[in-house]
Amino acid sequence: MDHSEEDGALVRPEEEEAEAGKQNPSDQSVLPTGGQGGTEDQEGCSQGQEQDSAEEWETDLETEDATDRRQNMSCAEVYLRACRRTGTTPISSFLRHLGEANLNLNHYGVGPLGAKALAIALQNNNCITNLELEDCLLKVEGTRYLMEMLQTNITIQSLNLSTNQLHLEGAEIICKMLSDNYYIKSIKLAGNDFDDSAAKYFVDALKVDYVIKELDLSHNKFCDTGGEHLGQMLATNVGIEVLNLSWNYIRMKGAVVLAAGLKVNSTLKELHLAGNGFCHIGAEPLGQALKQNSTLELLDLSCNRIYDEDVSLLCQGLATNHTLRVLKLSQNPMTEAGALTLIETVKNNTKSAVEKIDISTVFVSEAFVELLEEARTRRPALDVRYSVMTSTTRNLAALQIFQKFFKERNESIMDFFQALDKEGTMKVSTAAFRKAVKAANIPLDQRQLNWLVKKFDKTCTATIIYSS
């Protein structure tokens, strides 16, 4: 990486010791560039000696014997020695899980110097593929050490650096690594105070990248300009499959450009946008994007100020889309009207792939539930999460109670109506129906009976045509 020796360059441990007592962790990085990092022979390590010959630490013209000695030293020994040098307490969890593919140190107080010790130990580690360092107080200094480590390590493929107070400088360091690294496939950077200026770095690093498959930038501070930058990146990127931009401040033009990027993107499978402000302005271009995009499988628009009319705009795309499987729209101000439009659209699109819809904060009536049941006759696997009042649930049970009553008596509903229709007109007044239900002691309360009458007399003519 392009840093001076005073700002993160890799130097030998002898030089570090020469600076002992006056070093500030934010001013200087000390990562050996060869072998397993800071090492010594086995006897010296067991005796806790703190000096090594310059010959052993030479990395530019390293002898074969020196390389062998470093490879023979275990990663645990390298880590413990690095902790002594940096004055940090070893993390026991790191030592316990060294031989495993997944190393989870989330919420440990690693800090910048602890990150340096980890970086030294991991330079040539060939076991760990997933490194979790969320909420570890890494800050910019610690992140710099880790990014330098990734110049050597070719095994780590997944990295979580969320919630580490990285800010703009941290974004620059990480994006420089992403520009040069061909092994990291997944990186999580949520909650690091990245703003619109930081978005520019991600555009430069990822606009033509094909390696990164998963990028989590949620819970940051991207606004309209940041949304524009990320939309431009999405339009040209040829690798990302999962993009999480939830809980930022993307709206207005940022939402429009982001949707435009989705429209032409050919790899994205999941787009998480919860907690932004797409509303009407963003819903229309997203609907247009869904008409053309043929790869997206999950779209999360929870908490985006989506109203009923905005759902109609989204449905313009859903009416023809054949790849989207999951749509999340909870915590929006949409009502049952929007929910009905949504289900009707999915039902009518014979090529729709939608399997799951989350509108769990929308309260619906019997009409919605009936439409959903109709849709499920064609799409049995359709899973829709919604909210319903207790009274609605009770009313919906009325028809089942009515049917069960006659089934238990080996009778049919048709027999019931024909007994009321003395003249064979295939019609029965609603008043006669109510009277007969009560006389038969069918266990329906007054509200259930009222709902049943409305169901049978849909045109409100006070007449039930039972043949239909």
The 8 nearest C-alpha neighbors of each residue, nearest first, counted from 0:
[[1, 2, 147, 175, 8, 176, 150, 146],
 [2, 0, 3, 8, 7, 175, 6, 172],
 [1, 3, 8, 6, 7, 0, 4, 5],
 [2, 4, 6, 5, 8, 7, 1, 9],
 [5, 3, 8, 6, 7, 2, 27, 9],
 [4, 6, 27, 3, 26, 7, 8, 28],
 [7, 5, 3, 27, 4, 2, 26, 8],
 [6, 8, 28, 27, 2, 4, 5, 3],
 [9, 7, 4, 3, 2, 28, 6, 10],
 [8, 10, 30, 29, 31, 28, 32, 7],
 [11, 9, 29, 31, 8, 30, 12, 14],
 [10, 12, 13, 14, 31, 56, 15, 29],
 [11, 13, 15, 14, 16, 10, 37, 29],
 [14, 12, 16, 15, 11, 17, 53, 51],
 [13, 15, 17, 12, 16, 11, 18, 10],
 [14, 16, 12, 18, 13, 17, 19, 11],
 [17, 15, 19, 13, 18, 14, 12, 84],
 [18, 16, 14, 15, 19, 13, 12, 20],
 [17, 19, 15, 16, 21, 22, 20, 14],
 [20, 18, 16, 17, 21, 22, 15, 14],
 [19, 21, 22, 18, 16, 17, 23, 15],
 [20, 22, 19, 18, 23, 17, 24, 16],
 [23, 21, 20, 19, 18, 24, 27, 26],
 [22, 24, 26, 25, 21, 27, 20, 28],
 [25, 23, 26, 27, 22, 112, 111, 140],
 [24, 26, 23, 140, 27, 6, 28, 111],
 [27, 25, 23, 24, 6, 5, 28, 22],
 [26, 28, 5, 7, 6, 24, 25, 29],
 [29, 27, 7, 8, 30, 9, 144, 6],
 [28, 30, 9, 10, 31, 27, 15, 12],
 [29, 31, 9, 119, 32, 28, 10, 36],
 [32, 30, 36, 11, 33, 9, 10, 37],
 [31, 33, 30, 9, 58, 36, 34, 10],
 [34, 32, 58, 31, 36, 35, 66, 56],
 [33, 35, 36, 69, 66, 70, 123, 32],
 [36, 34, 123, 69, 70, 122, 33, 120],
 [35, 37, 31, 119, 34, 38, 33, 120],
 [38, 36, 31, 77, 35, 81, 12, 119],
 [39, 37, 77, 36, 69, 35, 40, 72],
 [38, 40, 44, 43, 51, 41, 37, 69],
 [39, 41, 43, 42, 44, 68, 38, 72],
 [40, 42, 44, 43, 45, 39, 72, 46],
 [43, 41, 45, 44, 40, 46, 39, 47],
 [42, 44, 46, 48, 40, 41, 45, 39],
 [45, 43, 41, 47, 46, 42, 39, 48],
 [46, 44, 42, 47, 43, 41, 48, 40],
 [47, 45, 43, 44, 48, 42, 41, 49],
 [46, 48, 44, 45, 43, 49, 80, 42],
 [49, 47, 43, 46, 50, 44, 45, 51],
 [48, 50, 47, 51, 43, 84, 44, 80],
 [51, 49, 48, 52, 13, 39, 43, 16],
 [52, 50, 39, 53, 55, 49, 56, 13],
 [51, 53, 54, 55, 56, 50, 13, 39],
 [52, 54, 56, 55, 57, 51, 13, 11],
 [53, 55, 52, 57, 56, 51, 61, 65],
 [56, 54, 52, 53, 57, 65, 51, 39],
 [57, 55, 53, 54, 58, 11, 52, 51],
 [56, 58, 54, 55, 61, 59, 53, 60],
 [59, 57, 61, 33, 60, 56, 32, 31],
 [58, 60, 61, 57, 33, 32, 56, 62],
 [61, 59, 58, 62, 57, 54, 63, 56],
 [60, 62, 58, 59, 57, 65, 63, 66],
 [63, 61, 65, 64, 66, 60, 58, 57],
 [62, 64, 66, 65, 67, 61, 68, 60],
 [65, 63, 67, 66, 62, 68, 61, 69],
 [66, 64, 68, 62, 67, 63, 55, 69],
 [67, 65, 63, 69, 64, 68, 34, 70],
 [66, 68, 64, 70, 65, 69, 71, 63],
 [69, 67, 65, 71, 66, 70, 64, 72],
 [70, 68, 66, 72, 71, 67, 34, 35],
 [69, 71, 67, 72, 68, 66, 35, 34],
 [72, 70, 68, 69, 67, 73, 66, 35],
 [71, 73, 69, 70, 68, 74, 76, 77],
 [74, 72, 76, 75, 71, 77, 70, 35],
 [73, 75, 77, 76, 120, 78, 72, 124],
 [76, 74, 78, 73, 77, 79, 94, 120],
 [77, 75, 79, 73, 78, 74, 80, 72],
 [76, 78, 74, 80, 75, 120, 79, 38],
 [77, 79, 120, 81, 75, 76, 80, 116],
 [80, 78, 82, 76, 81, 77, 75, 83],
 [79, 81, 83, 77, 82, 78, 76, 84],
 [82, 80, 116, 78, 84, 83, 79, 85],
 [81, 83, 87, 79, 85, 80, 84, 116],
 [84, 82, 86, 80, 81, 85, 79, 87],
 [83, 85, 81, 82, 86, 80, 87, 49],
 [86, 84, 82, 87, 83, 112, 81, 116],
 [87, 85, 83, 84, 82, 88, 112, 81],
 [86, 88, 82, 85, 113, 89, 83, 112],
 [87, 89, 82, 90, 86, 113, 83, 79],
 [90, 88, 82, 91, 87, 79, 78, 113],
 [91, 89, 92, 93, 88, 94, 109, 107],
 [90, 92, 94, 93, 89, 95, 96, 88],
 [91, 93, 95, 94, 90, 96, 104, 103],
 [94, 92, 91, 90, 96, 95, 97, 102],
 [93, 95, 91, 92, 97, 96, 75, 90],
 [96, 94, 92, 93, 97, 91, 98, 99],
 [95, 97, 99, 93, 98, 94, 92, 102],
 [98, 96, 94, 99, 95, 93, 102, 127],
 [97, 99, 96, 126, 100, 127, 95, 94],
 [100, 98, 96, 101, 97, 127, 126, 102],
 [99, 101, 127, 128, 126, 129, 102, 98],
 [100, 102, 129, 99, 127, 128, 103, 130],
 [103, 101, 130, 131, 129, 104, 96, 127],
 [104, 102, 131, 105, 130, 101, 132, 129],
 [105, 103, 132, 131, 107, 106, 102, 92],
 [104, 106, 133, 132, 107, 103, 131, 134],
 [107, 105, 134, 135, 133, 108, 104, 132],
 [108, 106, 135, 109, 105, 104, 134, 132],
 [109, 107, 135, 110, 136, 106, 134, 113],
 [108, 110, 113, 135, 107, 114, 136, 137],
 [109, 111, 137, 136, 113, 112, 108, 114],
 [141, 112, 110, 137, 114, 113, 140, 115],
 [113, 111, 115, 114, 110, 85, 116, 24],
 [112, 114, 109, 116, 110, 115, 111, 87],
 [113, 115, 117, 141, 111, 112, 116, 118],
 [114, 116, 112, 118, 113, 117, 144, 119],
 [117, 115, 81, 113, 119, 114, 118, 82],
 [118, 116, 114, 120, 115, 119, 121, 113],
 [117, 119, 115, 121, 148, 145, 120, 116],
 [120, 118, 116, 36, 117, 121, 122, 30],
 [119, 121, 78, 117, 118, 77, 74, 122],
 [122, 120, 124, 118, 123, 119, 117, 148],
 [121, 123, 152, 148, 151, 119, 120, 124],
 [122, 124, 152, 121, 35, 125, 151, 34],
 [123, 125, 121, 126, 122, 152, 127, 74],
 [124, 126, 154, 127, 123, 153, 152, 128],
 [127, 125, 100, 124, 98, 99, 128, 154],
 [126, 128, 100, 129, 101, 155, 99, 125],
 [127, 129, 155, 100, 156, 154, 101, 157],
 [130, 128, 157, 101, 127, 155, 158, 156],
 [129, 131, 158, 102, 157, 103, 101, 159],
 [130, 132, 103, 159, 104, 105, 158, 133],
 [133, 131, 105, 160, 104, 159, 135, 130],
 [132, 134, 105, 161, 160, 135, 159, 162],
 [133, 135, 162, 106, 163, 136, 105, 161],
 [134, 136, 108, 109, 106, 107, 137, 133],
 [137, 135, 110, 163, 138, 134, 108, 109],
 [136, 138, 141, 110, 111, 135, 163, 142],
 [139, 137, 164, 165, 163, 140, 136, 141],
 [138, 140, 142, 169, 165, 141, 143, 137],
 [141, 139, 143, 142, 25, 111, 138, 144],
 [111, 140, 142, 137, 114, 144, 143, 139],
 [141, 143, 145, 139, 144, 140, 137, 146],
 [142, 144, 146, 140, 141, 145, 139, 147],
 [145, 143, 147, 141, 142, 115, 146, 118],
 [146, 144, 148, 142, 118, 147, 143, 149],
 [145, 147, 149, 143, 148, 144, 176, 142],
 [148, 146, 144, 145, 149, 150, 143, 0],
 [147, 149, 145, 122, 118, 146, 150, 151],
 [150, 148, 152, 146, 151, 147, 145, 122],
 [149, 151, 148, 147, 152, 146, 180, 176],
 [152, 150, 149, 122, 148, 153, 123, 147],
 [151, 153, 149, 122, 123, 154, 150, 148],
 [154, 152, 155, 182, 151, 149, 125, 123],
 [153, 155, 125, 128, 152, 156, 127, 126],
 [156, 154, 128, 129, 127, 157, 153, 183],
 [157, 155, 183, 128, 184, 182, 129, 154],
 [156, 158, 129, 185, 183, 186, 155, 184],
 [159, 157, 186, 130, 131, 129, 185, 187],
 [158, 160, 187, 131, 132, 186, 161, 133],
 [161, 159, 133, 132, 188, 187, 163, 158],
 [160, 162, 188, 189, 133, 159, 163, 190],
 [163, 161, 190, 134, 191, 133, 164, 189],
 [162, 164, 136, 134, 137, 138, 165, 161],
 [165, 163, 191, 138, 166, 162, 192, 136],
 [164, 166, 169, 138, 191, 139, 163, 167],
 [167, 165, 192, 193, 169, 168, 191, 164],
 [168, 166, 170, 197, 169, 193, 171, 165],
 [169, 167, 171, 170, 166, 172, 165, 139],
 [168, 170, 165, 172, 139, 171, 167, 166],
 [171, 169, 167, 173, 168, 172, 197, 174],
 [170, 172, 168, 174, 169, 173, 200, 175],
 [173, 171, 169, 175, 170, 174, 168, 176],
 [174, 172, 176, 170, 175, 171, 169, 177],
 [175, 173, 177, 171, 176, 172, 204, 170],
 [174, 176, 178, 172, 173, 177, 171, 179],
 [175, 177, 173, 174, 179, 178, 180, 146],
 [178, 176, 174, 180, 179, 175, 204, 173],
 [177, 179, 204, 175, 176, 180, 174, 205],
 [178, 180, 176, 177, 181, 175, 150, 174],
 [181, 179, 177, 182, 176, 178, 183, 150],
 [182, 180, 183, 210, 179, 177, 184, 153],
 [181, 183, 156, 180, 153, 184, 155, 154],
 [184, 182, 156, 157, 185, 181, 211, 155],
 [185, 183, 211, 212, 156, 210, 157, 182],
 [184, 186, 213, 157, 212, 211, 183, 214],
 [187, 185, 158, 214, 159, 157, 213, 188],
 [188, 186, 215, 159, 161, 160, 214, 189],
 [187, 189, 161, 216, 160, 215, 186, 191],
 [190, 188, 161, 217, 216, 218, 191, 215],
 [189, 191, 162, 218, 219, 161, 192, 217],
 [190, 192, 164, 162, 165, 193, 166, 189],
 [193, 191, 219, 166, 220, 190, 194, 164],
 [192, 194, 166, 219, 191, 197, 220, 167],
 [193, 195, 220, 221, 197, 196, 192, 198],
 [194, 196, 225, 198, 221, 197, 224, 222],
 [197, 195, 198, 194, 199, 167, 225, 200],
 [196, 198, 194, 167, 199, 195, 200, 193],
 [197, 199, 195, 201, 225, 196, 200, 228],
 [200, 198, 202, 197, 201, 196, 228, 203],
 [199, 201, 203, 202, 198, 197, 174, 171],
 [200, 202, 204, 198, 199, 203, 205, 174],
 [203, 201, 232, 199, 206, 205, 200, 204],
 [202, 204, 200, 201, 205, 206, 199, 232],
 [203, 205, 178, 201, 202, 174, 177, 200],
 [206, 204, 208, 202, 207, 203, 201, 236],
 [205, 207, 232, 236, 202, 235, 208, 203],
 [208, 206, 236, 205, 235, 237, 209, 204],
 [209, 207, 205, 206, 236, 210, 238, 237],
 [208, 210, 238, 237, 211, 207, 236, 239],
 [211, 209, 184, 208, 238, 212, 181, 183],
 [212, 210, 184, 239, 185, 213, 209, 238],
 [213, 211, 239, 240, 184, 238, 185, 210],
 [212, 214, 185, 241, 239, 211, 240, 242],
 [213, 215, 242, 186, 187, 185, 241, 243],
 [216, 214, 187, 243, 188, 217, 189, 242],
 [217, 215, 189, 188, 244, 243, 214, 219],
 [216, 218, 244, 245, 189, 219, 243, 215],
 [219, 217, 190, 246, 189, 247, 245, 216],
 [218, 220, 192, 190, 193, 247, 217, 221],
 [221, 219, 194, 247, 193, 192, 222, 248],
 [222, 220, 194, 225, 195, 247, 248, 219],
 [221, 223, 248, 249, 225, 224, 226, 220],
 [224, 222, 253, 226, 249, 225, 250, 252],
 [225, 223, 227, 226, 222, 195, 253, 228],
 [224, 226, 195, 221, 228, 222, 227, 198],
 [225, 227, 253, 223, 229, 224, 228, 249],
 [226, 228, 253, 224, 230, 256, 225, 229],
 [229, 227, 225, 231, 230, 226, 198, 199],
 [230, 228, 232, 226, 231, 227, 233, 225],
 [257, 231, 229, 260, 233, 227, 256, 232],
 [230, 232, 234, 228, 229, 233, 260, 227],
 [231, 233, 206, 229, 202, 230, 234, 235],
 [234, 232, 230, 260, 236, 231, 235, 229],
 [233, 235, 260, 231, 264, 232, 263, 236],
 [234, 236, 206, 233, 232, 207, 237, 231],
 [237, 235, 206, 207, 233, 232, 208, 238],
 [236, 238, 209, 266, 207, 208, 235, 239],
 [237, 239, 209, 212, 236, 210, 266, 211],
 [240, 238, 212, 267, 211, 213, 241, 266],
 [239, 241, 267, 268, 212, 266, 213, 269],
 [242, 240, 213, 269, 239, 268, 267, 270],
 [243, 241, 214, 270, 215, 213, 269, 271],
 [242, 244, 271, 215, 217, 245, 216, 270],
 [245, 243, 217, 272, 216, 271, 242, 247],
 [246, 244, 272, 273, 217, 271, 274, 243],
 [247, 245, 274, 218, 275, 217, 273, 244],
 [246, 248, 220, 219, 221, 275, 218, 245],
 [249, 247, 222, 275, 221, 220, 250, 276],
 [248, 250, 222, 223, 275, 226, 253, 247],
 [251, 249, 276, 254, 277, 253, 223, 252],
 [250, 252, 254, 253, 280, 223, 255, 281],
 [253, 251, 255, 254, 223, 256, 250, 227],
 [252, 254, 226, 223, 227, 250, 256, 251],
 [253, 255, 250, 281, 257, 252, 251, 256],
 [254, 256, 252, 258, 281, 253, 257, 284],
 [257, 255, 259, 230, 227, 253, 258, 254],
 [230, 256, 258, 260, 254, 259, 255, 226],
 [259, 257, 261, 285, 255, 260, 256, 284],
 [260, 258, 256, 262, 257, 261, 255, 288],
 [259, 261, 234, 230, 233, 257, 258, 262],
 [262, 260, 258, 264, 259, 263, 288, 257],
 [261, 263, 288, 259, 292, 260, 264, 291],
 [264, 262, 261, 260, 234, 265, 292, 259],
 [263, 265, 261, 234, 262, 266, 260, 233],
 [264, 266, 294, 267, 263, 237, 292, 293],
 [265, 267, 240, 238, 264, 294, 239, 237],
 [268, 266, 240, 295, 239, 269, 241, 294],
 [269, 267, 295, 240, 296, 294, 241, 297],
 [268, 270, 297, 241, 267, 296, 295, 298],
 [271, 269, 298, 242, 243, 241, 297, 272],
 [270, 272, 243, 299, 245, 244, 273, 298],
 [271, 273, 245, 244, 300, 299, 275, 270],
 [274, 272, 245, 301, 300, 302, 275, 299],
 [273, 275, 246, 302, 245, 303, 301, 272],
 [274, 276, 248, 249, 303, 247, 246, 273],
 [277, 275, 250, 303, 278, 249, 304, 248],
 [276, 278, 281, 250, 303, 254, 275, 282],
 [277, 279, 305, 304, 276, 281, 280, 303],
 [280, 278, 282, 309, 281, 277, 283, 305],
 [281, 279, 278, 282, 251, 277, 283, 255],
 [280, 282, 277, 254, 255, 279, 283, 278],
 [283, 281, 285, 279, 309, 280, 284, 313],
 [282, 284, 286, 312, 285, 281, 280, 313],
 [285, 283, 287, 286, 258, 282, 281, 288],
 [286, 284, 288, 282, 258, 287, 283, 289],
 [287, 285, 313, 316, 283, 289, 284, 288],
 [286, 288, 284, 290, 285, 289, 316, 283],
 [287, 289, 262, 285, 290, 286, 291, 292],
 [290, 288, 316, 286, 292, 287, 291, 320],
 [289, 291, 316, 287, 288, 320, 292, 319],
 [290, 292, 288, 289, 262, 293, 287, 263],
 [293, 291, 289, 262, 288, 294, 290, 263],
 [292, 294, 322, 295, 291, 265, 321, 320],
 [295, 293, 268, 292, 267, 266, 322, 265],
 [296, 294, 268, 323, 267, 297, 269, 293],
 [295, 297, 323, 324, 268, 322, 269, 325],
 [298, 296, 325, 269, 323, 295, 324, 326],
 [297, 299, 326, 270, 271, 269, 325, 300],
 [300, 298, 327, 271, 272, 301, 273, 326],
 [301, 299, 273, 328, 272, 327, 303, 298],
 [300, 302, 328, 273, 329, 330, 303, 299],
 [303, 301, 330, 274, 331, 273, 304, 300],
 [302, 304, 276, 275, 305, 277, 301, 274],
 [305, 303, 278, 331, 302, 332, 276, 306],
 [304, 306, 278, 331, 303, 309, 332, 333],
 [307, 305, 333, 309, 332, 308, 304, 310],
 [308, 306, 337, 333, 310, 309, 334, 336],
 [307, 309, 311, 310, 306, 312, 337, 279],
 [310, 308, 312, 306, 311, 279, 307, 305],
 [311, 309, 313, 307, 312, 308, 337, 314],
 [310, 312, 314, 308, 309, 313, 307, 315],
 [313, 311, 309, 283, 310, 314, 315, 286],
 [314, 312, 286, 310, 315, 311, 316, 282],
 [313, 315, 317, 311, 316, 312, 318, 310],
 [316, 314, 313, 312, 318, 317, 286, 311],
 [315, 317, 286, 290, 289, 314, 318, 287],
 [318, 316, 314, 320, 319, 315, 313, 289],
 [317, 319, 316, 315, 348, 344, 314, 320],
 [318, 320, 317, 316, 290, 321, 348, 351],
 [321, 319, 317, 290, 316, 289, 322, 318],
 [320, 322, 351, 350, 352, 323, 319, 293],
 [323, 321, 352, 296, 293, 320, 294, 324],
 [324, 322, 296, 295, 353, 352, 297, 325],
 [323, 325, 353, 296, 354, 352, 297, 322],
 [326, 324, 297, 355, 353, 356, 323, 354],
 [325, 327, 356, 298, 299, 297, 357, 355],
 [328, 326, 299, 357, 300, 301, 356, 329],
 [329, 327, 301, 358, 300, 357, 331, 326],
 [328, 330, 358, 301, 360, 331, 359, 357],
 [331, 329, 302, 301, 360, 328, 332, 358],
 [330, 332, 302, 304, 305, 333, 329, 303],
 [333, 331, 306, 305, 304, 334, 330, 307],
 [334, 332, 306, 307, 331, 337, 305, 361],
 [335, 333, 336, 337, 361, 307, 338, 332],
 [334, 336, 338, 363, 337, 339, 361, 362],
 [337, 335, 339, 334, 338, 340, 307, 333],
 [336, 338, 307, 340, 335, 339, 334, 333],
 [337, 339, 335, 341, 336, 340, 342, 334],
 [338, 340, 336, 342, 341, 337, 343, 335],
 [341, 339, 337, 343, 338, 342, 344, 336],
 [340, 342, 338, 344, 339, 343, 337, 345],
 [343, 341, 345, 339, 344, 340, 346, 338],
 [342, 344, 346, 340, 341, 345, 339, 347],
 [345, 343, 341, 347, 342, 346, 318, 340],
 [344, 346, 342, 348, 347, 343, 351, 341],
 [347, 345, 343, 374, 344, 348, 342, 349],
 [346, 348, 344, 345, 349, 343, 318, 351],
 [349, 347, 351, 345, 350, 318, 346, 344],
 [348, 350, 351, 347, 346, 345, 352, 321],
 [351, 349, 321, 348, 352, 319, 320, 322],
 [352, 350, 321, 348, 353, 349, 320, 345],
 [351, 353, 324, 321, 322, 323, 354, 350],
 [354, 352, 324, 351, 323, 325, 355, 345],
 [355, 353, 381, 324, 382, 325, 352, 380],
 [354, 356, 382, 325, 383, 353, 381, 324],
 [355, 357, 383, 326, 327, 325, 384, 382],
 [356, 358, 327, 384, 359, 328, 329, 383],
 [359, 357, 329, 385, 328, 360, 361, 384],
 [358, 360, 385, 384, 386, 357, 329, 361],
 [361, 359, 329, 358, 330, 386, 385, 362],
 [360, 362, 359, 358, 386, 385, 334, 363],
 [363, 361, 386, 387, 360, 385, 335, 388],
 [364, 362, 335, 387, 367, 361, 386, 365],
 [365, 363, 366, 367, 391, 368, 387, 362],
 [364, 366, 368, 367, 391, 369, 395, 363],
 [367, 365, 369, 364, 368, 370, 363, 339],
 [368, 366, 370, 369, 365, 364, 339, 363],
 [367, 369, 371, 365, 370, 366, 372, 364],
 [368, 370, 372, 366, 371, 367, 365, 373],
 [371, 369, 373, 367, 372, 368, 374, 366],
 [370, 372, 374, 368, 373, 369, 367, 375],
 [373, 371, 375, 369, 374, 370, 368, 376],
 [372, 374, 370, 371, 376, 375, 369, 377],
 [375, 373, 371, 346, 372, 376, 377, 378],
 [376, 374, 378, 379, 372, 377, 373, 371],
 [375, 377, 373, 374, 378, 379, 372, 371],
 [376, 378, 375, 374, 379, 373, 346, 349],
 [377, 379, 375, 380, 381, 376, 374, 346],
 [380, 378, 375, 381, 376, 377, 374, 382],
 [381, 379, 378, 382, 354, 375, 355, 377],
 [380, 382, 354, 379, 378, 355, 375, 383],
 [383, 381, 355, 354, 380, 356, 384, 357],
 [384, 382, 356, 355, 357, 385, 381, 358],
 [383, 385, 359, 357, 358, 356, 382, 386],
 [384, 386, 359, 358, 361, 360, 383, 362],
 [387, 385, 362, 359, 361, 360, 363, 388],
 [386, 388, 362, 363, 391, 389, 385, 364],
 [389, 387, 391, 390, 392, 386, 362, 363],
 [388, 390, 392, 391, 393, 387, 394, 386],
 [389, 391, 393, 388, 392, 394, 387, 446],
 [392, 390, 394, 388, 393, 389, 364, 365],
 [391, 393, 389, 395, 390, 394, 396, 388],
 [394, 392, 390, 396, 391, 395, 389, 397],
 [395, 393, 447, 391, 397, 396, 392, 390],
 [394, 396, 392, 397, 393, 391, 365, 398],
 [395, 397, 393, 399, 394, 398, 400, 392],
 [398, 396, 400, 394, 395, 399, 447, 401],
 [399, 397, 401, 400, 396, 402, 395, 451],
 [398, 400, 402, 396, 401, 397, 403, 395],
 [401, 399, 403, 397, 398, 402, 404, 396],
 [400, 402, 398, 404, 399, 403, 397, 441],
 [403, 401, 399, 404, 400, 405, 398, 406],
 [402, 404, 406, 400, 405, 401, 399, 407],
 [405, 403, 401, 402, 406, 407, 400, 441],
 [404, 406, 410, 408, 407, 403, 411, 402],
 [407, 405, 403, 409, 408, 404, 410, 402],
 [406, 408, 405, 409, 404, 403, 410, 402],
 [409, 407, 405, 406, 410, 404, 411, 403],
 [408, 410, 406, 407, 405, 411, 404, 403],
 [411, 409, 405, 408, 406, 414, 412, 407],
 [412, 410, 414, 413, 405, 406, 415, 409],
 [411, 413, 415, 414, 416, 405, 410, 402],
 [412, 414, 411, 416, 415, 417, 465, 466],
 [415, 413, 417, 411, 412, 416, 418, 410],
 [414, 416, 412, 413, 418, 417, 411, 419],
 [417, 415, 419, 413, 418, 414, 420, 412],
 [416, 418, 420, 414, 419, 415, 413, 421],
 [417, 419, 416, 415, 420, 414, 421, 413],
 [418, 420, 416, 417, 421, 427, 415, 431],
 [419, 421, 417, 423, 422, 418, 427, 416],
 [422, 420, 423, 419, 418, 417, 424, 427],
 [421, 423, 420, 424, 425, 419, 417, 426],
 [424, 422, 420, 425, 421, 417, 426, 419],
 [423, 425, 426, 422, 420, 421, 427, 464],
 [426, 424, 423, 464, 466, 465, 420, 427],
 [425, 427, 464, 424, 463, 465, 462, 420],
 [428, 426, 463, 462, 420, 429, 464, 431],
 [429, 427, 462, 431, 430, 461, 463, 432],
 [428, 430, 432, 461, 462, 431, 433, 463],
 [429, 431, 433, 428, 432, 434, 461, 427],
 [432, 430, 434, 428, 429, 433, 435, 427],
 [431, 433, 429, 435, 430, 434, 436, 428],
 [434, 432, 430, 436, 435, 431, 429, 437],
 [433, 435, 431, 437, 432, 436, 438, 430],
 [434, 436, 438, 432, 437, 433, 439, 431],
 [437, 435, 439, 433, 438, 434, 441, 432],
 [436, 438, 440, 434, 439, 435, 433, 441],
 [437, 439, 435, 440, 436, 434, 441, 433],
 [438, 440, 436, 437, 441, 435, 434, 442],
 [441, 439, 437, 438, 442, 436, 443, 435],
 [440, 442, 439, 436, 443, 437, 404, 401],
 [443, 441, 440, 444, 400, 401, 404, 437],
 [444, 442, 447, 441, 448, 445, 397, 400],
 [445, 443, 447, 446, 448, 442, 449, 397],
 [444, 446, 448, 447, 449, 443, 450, 433],
 [447, 445, 449, 448, 444, 450, 394, 443],
 [448, 446, 394, 450, 444, 449, 445, 397],
 [447, 449, 451, 445, 446, 450, 443, 444],
 [448, 450, 446, 452, 447, 451, 445, 453],
 [449, 451, 453, 447, 452, 448, 454, 446],
 [452, 450, 454, 448, 453, 449, 447, 455],
 [451, 453, 449, 455, 454, 450, 456, 448],
 [454, 452, 456, 450, 451, 455, 457, 449],
 [453, 455, 451, 452, 457, 456, 450, 449],
 [454, 456, 452, 453, 463, 457, 451, 464],
 [457, 455, 453, 463, 459, 454, 458, 452],
 [456, 458, 454, 459, 453, 455, 460, 452],
 [459, 457, 456, 460, 453, 461, 462, 455],
 [458, 460, 456, 457, 461, 453, 462, 463],
 [459, 461, 462, 458, 456, 463, 457, 429],
 [462, 460, 429, 459, 428, 456, 463, 430],
 [461, 463, 428, 460, 429, 427, 456, 464],
 [464, 462, 427, 456, 426, 465, 455, 428],
 [465, 463, 426, 466, 425, 467, 462, 427],
 [464, 466, 467, 463, 425, 426, 416, 427],
 [465, 467, 464, 425, 426, 413, 463, 416],
 [466, 465, 464, 463, 455, 425, 426, 456]]
